[in-house]
Amino acid sequence: MLKEREHVISKLNQAMQTAISVGAFALSSMVYHFDRIDELLASRDFSIYIMLVGLSGWIAIDHSGLHRMNRETNYYELLYRYAKVTTIGSGLLCLARVILHTNWFNYEQIALFALLNFVLLYLFKASFFGFMRLMRRKGFNTRQLLLVADGSSRSFIDDLLKTKDWGYRIWGVVTASRSLKKRYDHRLQMLDSKLQVDQLLDETVIDEVIYAKSKLDYDEINRLMLFCAERGIVFRLRPGVIDRFGLKPKFTVFNNNPLVVFRNIPGNYLALKVKRGIDIAVTLFALMLFSPMLLMVALAIKLDDGGPIFFVQERVGLYGRRFGCMKFRTMVTNAEALKSALMAQNEQDGPVFKMKGDPRITRIGKFLRKYSVDEFPQFLNVLKGDMSVVGPRPPIPNEVSQYRNNQNRRLSMKPGITCLWQVSGRNNIDFDNWVRLDTKYIDNWSLRLDLMIILKTVKVMVKGDGM
């Protein structure tokens, strides 16, 4: 019954938000064309745009989950999600304007609609959330919880007690833990672990049972799941393993089999595909824009010492995949053979070799490195799919063989031409901090972060901070 009620409310919520979007578009159109309202309402373009706004609004609200009664969502999350939804919706209208060649709706009006739509939708949802949270604090629309817990459940119980506006109320805690009983005995109903839970569920109003122990007792879990299934009660499983190693859990279905996936790498499929599209677009733009300069660089390298223009070195990419990384040659042709004699002068800790005033660097190579021009051929690696424009720099196999276990996480994202290390001090940063910056990039990855790194990279190139 609760599930059916929430489904109906969610659909009503979705319909109301779609109507708000349609109303916001109609209002912005009338404000912008105040002196021609009658002509506007009678135009075919207006009808088409109204239907487009309604359809895209319905789909966007549904896809983003903004119609659901999510108790855990906060106001900042709402703000971000509505900003994303209204931005995408406005982008679709701009695309429709290009396709339909309409004279009625220009980009200024669409921007007005986007602002009005965002404000109205957010105010509606925030007001709805505020009202529901007020009701829950007063005891209405609450969910009664029965926790099956052990000593490791303390932080989980504390979180539930702090978030009263979510509408969850702990009816009781079934536990054998003396520390839990001592801590919560004055605040919660502490029940003995030998209690007959099935009888309790028959005699008490319980909406959900949560298994919150750190160690999984499958016999106990199966009994509790059976009790809940027989009575239509929600059963939630929160094993302690969920909190380990920084891996974020997500429930998925793989070939009709339910799985819990743990990951500490970006998992937004659509955003990663957009990243790949941006890689290709940026690469093609850069190669076309700088092709005259690149031809001059190639000629200069050839004239400098008559050696090959490119230096192709085996590098390690995503999850250990090997590939040939291309660069403009900046060192003498026998640079690798001379490296062993220079190892004592290595100025970088860890497995990486770096030294100022490296005698192997050619005259033209110093210039290319100073302005990071030597990296340009790696755009060809980006086109092949071995690299990305932004990502951890690809190491050589010998360096990877010396990595500590936790440093291998650098390989969990496709390597890039530029990264946080290159725009944060580069050679002045030791290897441990280099790894820390790469890990920070992986943990906080977004398209916005990629854009910021690209812009900072351009600044570093212009200033000539590449050496």
C-alpha positions as CSV (number, residue, x, y, z in Angstrom):
1,M,0.0,0.0,0.0
2,L,2.8,2.4,0.9
3,K,4.6,1.6,-2.4
4,E,1.4,2.2,-4.4
5,R,0.8,5.5,-2.6
6,E,4.3,6.7,-3.2
7,H,4.0,5.7,-6.9
8,V,0.8,7.7,-7.3
9,I,2.3,10.7,-5.5
10,S,5.5,10.5,-7.6
11,K,3.5,10.6,-10.9
12,L,1.4,13.5,-9.6
13,N,4.6,15.2,-8.7
14,Q,6.0,14.6,-12.1
15,A,2.9,15.9,-13.8
16,M,2.9,19.1,-11.7
17,Q,6.6,19.8,-12.4
18,T,6.0,19.2,-16.1
19,A,3.0,21.7,-16.0
20,I,5.3,24.2,-14.2
21,S,7.8,23.9,-17.0
22,V,5.1,24.4,-19.7
23,G,3.7,27.4,-17.7
24,A,7.2,28.9,-17.4
25,F,7.7,28.7,-21.1
26,A,4.3,30.2,-21.8
27,L,4.9,33.0,-19.3
28,S,8.4,33.8,-20.7
29,S,7.0,33.8,-24.2
30,M,4.2,36.2,-23.3
31,V,6.6,38.5,-21.4
32,Y,9.0,38.6,-24.3
33,H,6.3,39.1,-27.0
34,F,4.0,41.2,-24.8
35,D,2.9,43.3,-27.8
36,R,2.1,40.3,-30.0
37,I,0.5,37.8,-27.6
38,D,-2.5,37.0,-29.8
39,E,-0.2,36.2,-32.8
40,L,2.1,34.2,-30.6
41,L,-0.7,32.0,-29.2
42,A,-2.1,31.4,-32.7
43,S,1.3,30.4,-34.2
44,R,2.2,26.8,-35.1
45,D,5.7,27.3,-33.6
46,F,4.2,28.1,-30.2
47,S,2.2,24.9,-30.2
48,I,5.2,22.8,-31.3
49,Y,7.4,24.4,-28.6
50,I,4.8,23.8,-25.9
51,M,4.6,20.1,-26.8
52,L,8.4,19.9,-26.9
53,V,8.8,21.5,-23.5
54,G,6.1,19.2,-22.0
55,L,7.6,16.0,-23.5
56,S,11.2,16.9,-22.6
57,G,10.2,18.1,-19.2
58,W,8.3,14.9,-18.4
59,I,11.3,12.7,-19.6
60,A,13.9,14.9,-17.8
61,I,12.0,14.8,-14.4
62,D,11.5,11.1,-14.7
63,H,15.1,10.3,-15.7
64,S,16.6,12.6,-13.0
65,G,14.4,11.1,-10.2
66,L,13.2,14.5,-9.2
67,H,9.6,13.3,-9.0
68,R,10.4,10.7,-6.3
69,M,9.9,11.3,-2.6
70,N,13.5,10.8,-1.7
71,R,13.8,11.4,2.0
72,E,17.6,11.5,2.0
73,T,18.0,14.2,-0.7
74,N,19.3,17.6,0.6
75,Y,18.6,21.1,-0.8
76,Y,22.1,21.5,-2.4
77,E,21.6,18.2,-4.3
78,L,18.2,19.5,-5.5
79,L,19.8,22.7,-6.6
80,Y,22.4,20.9,-8.7
81,R,19.9,18.5,-10.3
82,Y,17.5,21.2,-11.3
83,A,20.3,23.2,-12.7
84,K,21.3,20.2,-14.8
85,V,17.8,19.5,-15.9
86,T,16.9,23.0,-16.9
87,T,20.3,23.5,-18.7
88,I,19.7,20.3,-20.8
89,G,16.1,21.3,-21.5
90,S,17.1,24.7,-22.7
91,G,19.8,23.2,-24.9
92,L,17.2,21.1,-26.6
93,L,15.1,24.2,-27.3
94,C,18.2,25.9,-28.8
95,L,18.6,22.8,-31.0
96,A,15.0,22.9,-32.0
97,R,15.3,26.6,-33.0
98,V,18.1,25.7,-35.3
99,I,16.2,22.8,-36.9
100,L,12.8,24.6,-37.2
101,H,14.2,28.0,-38.2
102,T,11.6,29.8,-36.2
103,N,11.5,33.6,-35.9
104,W,9.4,33.6,-32.7
105,F,11.9,32.2,-30.2
106,N,15.5,33.5,-29.9
107,Y,18.2,32.6,-27.5
108,E,17.5,35.4,-25.2
109,Q,13.9,34.2,-24.6
110,I,15.1,30.6,-24.1
111,A,17.6,31.9,-21.5
112,L,14.7,33.8,-19.8
113,F,12.7,30.5,-19.8
114,A,15.6,28.6,-18.4
115,L,16.0,31.0,-15.5
116,L,12.3,31.1,-14.8
117,N,11.9,27.3,-15.1
118,F,14.8,26.7,-12.7
119,V,13.5,29.1,-10.1
120,L,9.9,27.8,-10.2
121,L,10.8,24.1,-10.2
122,Y,13.3,24.5,-7.4
123,L,10.9,26.6,-5.2
124,F,8.1,24.0,-5.8
125,K,10.3,21.0,-4.9
126,A,12.0,22.8,-2.0
127,S,8.6,23.9,-0.6
128,F,7.3,20.3,-1.0
129,F,10.4,18.9,0.8
130,G,10.2,21.4,3.5
131,F,6.5,20.6,4.2
132,M,7.1,16.9,4.1
133,R,10.1,17.2,6.5
134,L,8.0,19.3,8.9
135,M,5.3,16.7,8.9
136,R,7.8,13.9,9.5
137,R,9.3,15.8,12.4
138,K,5.9,16.1,13.9
139,G,5.4,12.3,13.5
140,F,3.4,12.1,10.3
141,N,4.4,10.0,7.3
142,T,7.1,8.1,9.3
143,R,8.6,4.7,8.8
144,Q,9.1,2.4,11.8
145,L,12.4,0.6,11.8
146,L,13.6,-2.5,13.5
147,L,17.4,-2.8,13.5
148,V,19.3,-6.0,13.9
149,A,22.7,-4.7,15.0
150,D,26.1,-5.4,16.6
151,G,28.8,-3.2,18.1
152,S,29.9,-2.0,14.6
153,S,26.4,-0.4,14.0
154,R,27.0,2.5,16.3
155,S,27.8,5.2,13.7
156,F,24.8,4.0,11.6
157,I,22.4,4.3,14.5
158,D,23.8,7.8,15.3
159,D,23.2,8.9,11.7
160,L,19.6,7.7,11.9
161,L,19.0,9.5,15.2
162,K,20.4,12.8,13.7
163,T,18.2,12.8,10.6
164,K,14.7,13.0,12.0
165,D,13.4,14.9,9.0
166,W,13.9,11.8,6.8
167,G,10.9,10.3,8.6
168,Y,12.6,7.2,9.9
169,R,12.0,6.2,13.5
170,I,13.9,3.4,15.3
171,W,11.3,1.3,17.0
172,G,13.8,-1.1,18.5
173,V,17.3,-2.6,18.2
174,V,17.8,-6.3,18.4
175,T,21.4,-6.9,19.6
176,A,23.7,-9.0,21.8
177,S,26.2,-6.1,22.1
178,R,26.6,-4.8,25.6
179,S,28.2,-1.6,24.4
180,L,25.2,-0.8,22.2
181,K,22.8,-1.5,25.1
182,K,24.8,0.7,27.4
183,R,25.0,3.6,24.9
184,Y,21.3,3.6,23.8
185,D,19.4,2.0,26.6
186,H,18.0,5.4,27.7
187,R,17.0,6.5,24.2
188,L,16.0,3.4,22.3
189,Q,14.2,0.1,23.0
190,M,17.0,-2.5,23.2
191,L,15.8,-6.0,22.5
192,D,17.6,-9.3,23.3
193,S,19.1,-11.1,20.3
194,K,17.2,-14.3,21.3
195,L,13.9,-12.5,20.6
196,Q,11.4,-14.2,18.3
197,V,11.5,-11.6,15.5
198,D,8.6,-13.2,13.6
199,Q,6.3,-12.9,16.6
200,L,7.4,-9.3,17.1
201,L,6.6,-8.4,13.5
202,D,3.1,-9.8,14.0
203,E,2.5,-7.9,17.2
204,T,4.1,-4.6,16.3
205,V,3.9,-2.0,13.5
206,I,7.2,-2.3,11.7
207,D,7.6,-0.9,8.2
208,E,11.2,-2.0,7.6
209,V,13.8,-4.3,9.1
210,I,17.5,-3.4,8.7
211,Y,20.3,-5.9,9.1
212,A,23.3,-3.7,10.1
213,K,25.9,-6.2,11.4
214,S,29.4,-6.1,10.2
215,K,29.6,-9.9,9.8
216,L,27.1,-11.7,7.7
217,D,25.2,-14.6,9.3
218,Y,23.5,-16.0,6.3
219,D,21.2,-18.3,8.3
220,E,20.0,-15.3,10.3
221,I,19.6,-13.2,7.2
222,N,17.6,-15.9,5.4
223,R,15.2,-16.2,8.4
224,L,14.7,-12.4,8.6
225,M,14.2,-12.1,4.8
226,L,11.6,-14.9,5.0
227,F,9.8,-13.2,7.9
228,C,9.7,-9.9,6.0
229,A,8.6,-11.5,2.7
230,E,5.7,-13.3,4.4
231,R,4.5,-10.0,5.8
232,G,5.3,-7.6,2.9
233,I,7.8,-5.8,5.1
234,V,10.9,-4.1,3.5
235,F,14.2,-5.7,4.3
236,R,17.4,-3.8,4.0
237,L,20.9,-5.2,4.3
238,R,23.8,-3.1,5.5
239,P,26.9,-5.3,6.0
240,G,30.0,-3.6,7.4
241,V,32.0,-4.6,4.3
242,I,30.2,-1.7,2.5
243,D,32.3,0.8,4.4
244,R,35.7,-0.6,3.5
245,F,38.6,0.6,1.3
246,G,36.7,3.7,0.0
247,L,34.7,1.6,-2.5
248,K,31.3,3.0,-3.2
249,P,28.5,0.4,-3.4
250,K,25.8,0.4,-6.1
251,F,23.1,-2.2,-6.8
252,T,22.9,-3.4,-10.4
253,V,21.4,-6.2,-12.3
254,F,23.7,-8.2,-14.6
255,N,22.1,-10.7,-17.0
256,N,19.1,-10.9,-14.6
257,N,21.3,-11.5,-11.6
258,P,21.3,-9.0,-8.8
259,L,24.8,-7.7,-7.9
260,V,26.3,-5.1,-5.5
261,V,29.1,-3.3,-7.4
262,F,31.9,-1.7,-5.5
263,R,33.9,1.0,-7.3
264,N,36.2,3.9,-6.5
265,I,36.5,5.1,-10.1
266,P,34.1,7.3,-12.1
267,G,31.1,5.2,-13.1
268,N,28.9,7.7,-15.0
269,Y,28.6,6.0,-18.3
270,L,27.1,9.0,-20.2
271,A,29.6,11.5,-18.8
272,L,32.5,9.2,-19.7
273,K,31.1,8.9,-23.3
274,V,30.9,12.7,-23.4
275,K,34.5,12.9,-22.2
276,R,35.5,10.7,-25.2
277,G,33.5,12.9,-27.5
278,I,35.3,16.0,-26.1
279,D,38.6,14.2,-26.5
280,I,38.0,13.7,-30.2
281,A,36.7,17.2,-30.8
282,V,39.6,18.9,-28.9
283,T,42.1,16.7,-30.7
284,L,40.8,17.5,-34.2
285,F,40.6,21.2,-33.4
286,A,44.1,21.3,-32.0
287,L,45.6,19.4,-34.9
288,M,43.9,21.6,-37.5
289,L,44.7,24.8,-35.7
290,F,48.4,24.1,-35.0
291,S,49.2,22.0,-38.1
292,P,51.5,24.7,-39.6
293,M,53.4,25.0,-36.4
294,L,53.7,21.3,-36.0
295,L,55.2,21.0,-39.5
296,M,57.7,23.7,-38.6
297,V,58.6,21.8,-35.4
298,A,59.1,18.6,-37.4
299,L,61.4,20.4,-39.8
300,A,63.4,22.0,-37.0
301,I,64.0,18.6,-35.3
302,K,65.2,17.1,-38.5
303,L,67.5,20.0,-39.3
304,D,68.9,20.0,-35.7
305,D,70.7,16.7,-35.8
306,G,69.2,14.7,-38.7
307,G,67.6,12.1,-36.4
308,P,64.0,10.9,-36.4
309,I,61.2,13.5,-35.8
310,F,59.2,11.4,-33.4
311,F,60.1,9.4,-30.3
312,V,57.8,6.4,-29.7
313,Q,58.1,4.9,-26.2
314,E,56.2,2.0,-24.7
315,R,53.9,3.2,-22.0
316,V,51.4,1.7,-19.6
317,G,47.8,2.7,-20.0
318,L,44.4,1.8,-18.6
319,Y,44.7,-1.2,-16.2
320,G,48.2,-2.1,-17.5
321,R,47.5,-2.0,-21.3
322,R,50.7,-1.3,-23.2
323,F,50.8,1.2,-26.1
324,G,53.3,3.3,-28.1
325,C,53.2,6.8,-26.7
326,M,54.3,9.4,-29.3
327,K,56.2,12.6,-28.7
328,F,58.3,15.0,-30.7
329,R,61.9,13.9,-30.1
330,T,63.6,16.2,-27.6
331,M,66.7,14.2,-26.8
332,V,69.6,12.7,-28.6
333,T,69.0,9.5,-30.5
334,N,70.8,7.3,-27.9
335,A,69.1,8.9,-24.9
336,E,67.9,5.6,-23.4
337,A,71.4,4.1,-23.5
338,L,72.8,7.2,-21.7
339,K,70.1,7.1,-18.9
340,S,71.8,4.5,-16.7
341,A,74.9,6.7,-16.4
342,L,72.8,9.6,-15.2
343,M,70.7,7.7,-12.6
344,A,72.8,9.0,-9.7
345,Q,71.7,12.5,-10.6
346,N,68.0,11.8,-10.6
347,E,66.2,14.6,-8.8
348,Q,62.9,12.9,-8.5
349,D,62.1,10.4,-5.8
350,G,60.2,7.1,-6.5
351,P,60.4,5.2,-9.8
352,V,60.4,8.4,-12.0
353,F,63.6,9.8,-13.5
354,K,63.8,13.6,-13.7
355,M,66.8,16.0,-13.7
356,K,67.3,19.6,-14.5
357,G,69.9,20.4,-17.2
358,D,69.6,16.9,-18.6
359,P,72.6,16.7,-21.1
360,R,70.6,14.4,-23.4
361,I,68.1,17.2,-24.3
362,T,68.7,18.8,-27.8
363,R,68.7,22.5,-28.5
364,I,65.3,22.4,-30.1
365,G,64.2,20.0,-27.4
366,K,64.7,22.6,-24.6
367,F,62.3,24.9,-26.4
368,L,59.7,22.2,-27.1
369,R,59.7,21.1,-23.4
370,K,59.5,24.6,-22.1
371,Y,56.3,25.2,-23.9
372,S,55.1,21.6,-23.8
373,V,55.0,21.4,-27.6
374,D,56.7,18.0,-27.5
375,E,53.4,16.4,-26.2
376,F,51.3,17.4,-29.3
377,P,51.8,14.1,-31.2
378,Q,50.0,12.4,-28.3
379,F,46.8,13.7,-29.8
380,L,47.2,10.9,-32.2
381,N,47.2,8.5,-29.2
382,V,43.9,10.2,-28.1
383,L,42.4,9.5,-31.6
384,K,43.4,5.8,-31.3
385,G,41.7,5.6,-27.9
386,D,44.9,4.8,-25.9
387,M,44.8,8.2,-24.2
388,S,42.6,11.0,-23.2
389,V,43.2,14.7,-23.3
390,V,43.1,14.8,-19.5
391,G,44.1,12.0,-17.2
392,P,47.1,10.7,-15.2
393,R,50.3,10.8,-17.2
394,P,51.2,7.4,-18.7
395,P,54.2,5.7,-17.0
396,I,56.8,3.4,-18.6
397,P,56.7,-0.3,-17.7
398,N,59.9,-0.1,-15.6
399,E,58.3,2.6,-13.4
400,V,55.1,0.6,-12.9
401,S,57.1,-2.5,-11.8
402,Q,58.4,-0.4,-8.9
403,Y,54.9,0.9,-7.8
404,R,53.6,0.1,-4.3
405,N,50.2,-1.5,-4.4
406,N,48.2,1.7,-3.7
407,Q,50.1,3.6,-6.5
408,N,48.7,1.2,-9.1
409,R,45.4,3.1,-8.8
410,R,46.9,5.7,-11.2
411,L,46.2,3.1,-13.9
412,S,42.5,2.9,-13.2
413,M,41.7,5.8,-15.6
414,K,42.8,6.3,-19.2
415,P,46.1,8.3,-19.2
416,G,46.1,11.8,-20.4
417,I,48.2,14.4,-22.2
418,T,47.7,16.8,-19.3
419,C,46.8,16.3,-15.7
420,L,46.7,17.9,-12.2
421,W,50.4,17.3,-11.8
422,Q,51.3,19.3,-14.9
423,V,49.3,22.3,-13.8
424,S,50.3,22.1,-10.1
425,G,54.1,22.5,-10.1
426,R,55.2,19.6,-12.2
427,N,58.9,18.9,-11.5
428,N,58.7,20.6,-8.1
429,I,56.3,17.9,-6.9
430,D,57.7,14.6,-5.5
431,F,56.3,11.3,-6.7
432,D,54.1,10.6,-3.6
433,N,52.3,14.0,-4.1
434,W,52.1,13.3,-7.8
435,V,50.2,10.0,-7.1
436,R,48.1,11.9,-4.5
437,L,47.1,14.5,-7.2
438,D,46.2,11.6,-9.7
439,T,44.1,9.9,-7.0
440,K,42.4,13.2,-6.2
441,Y,41.6,13.6,-9.9
442,I,40.1,10.1,-10.1
443,D,38.1,10.6,-6.9
444,N,36.7,14.0,-8.0
445,W,36.5,13.5,-11.7
446,S,33.9,15.5,-13.7
447,L,33.7,17.2,-17.1
448,R,34.0,20.5,-15.3
449,L,37.3,19.4,-13.7
450,D,38.6,18.3,-17.1
451,L,37.8,21.8,-18.5
452,M,39.5,23.6,-15.7
453,I,42.7,21.4,-16.2
454,I,42.6,22.1,-20.0
455,L,42.4,25.9,-19.3
456,K,45.2,25.8,-16.8
457,T,47.3,23.8,-19.2
458,V,46.9,26.5,-21.8
459,K,48.1,29.0,-19.2
460,V,51.2,26.9,-18.3
461,M,52.0,26.5,-22.0
462,V,51.8,30.3,-22.7
463,K,53.9,31.1,-19.7
464,G,56.5,28.5,-20.7
465,D,56.5,26.6,-17.3
466,G,57.0,23.2,-18.9
467,M,60.6,22.5,-18.0
